């Protein structure tokens, strides 16, 4: 039993829960004289990446979603191009900021489509970068130099070596 209804499995329980929460959100919006939104009730205090995924899941529930990952990847490319274009204009920090945010938002959506936790994926990427960077520092030190004494080309060559060794 769930909220007075019999549910068959976890998916049915989740669907029943979401239906009840949707009804509650509609009642709250109506009491406040507001038009109900599928996005109501998503906490503004959530970390931005998690909130982006939740916003996109809610929008997807009402059909506002790309049908497959290929279209999300196309949107990633579009947002990258818009960021490059914005960056090429002088004194356009606000537009660059906005386009970067759009790119981050669509990347969160890509993670959702790939059924990945974007926070976990980013933590793993951070750990990989840290591990590799420290190995590069070690290789540069073995050459008798510091990172500051090395050119970007020298550091990049060591980075490529570290990647091959992994």
ABEGO torsion letter per residue (X at the ends): XBGGBBBABAAAAAAAAAAAAAAAAAAAAAAAGBBBBAABGBBAABBAAAAAAAAAAAAAAAGBBBABAAAAAAAAAAAAAAAAAAAABBGAAAAAAAAAAAAAAAAAAAAAAAGBBAAAAAAAAAAAAAAAAAAAAAAAAAAGBBAAABBAAAAAAAAAAAAAAX
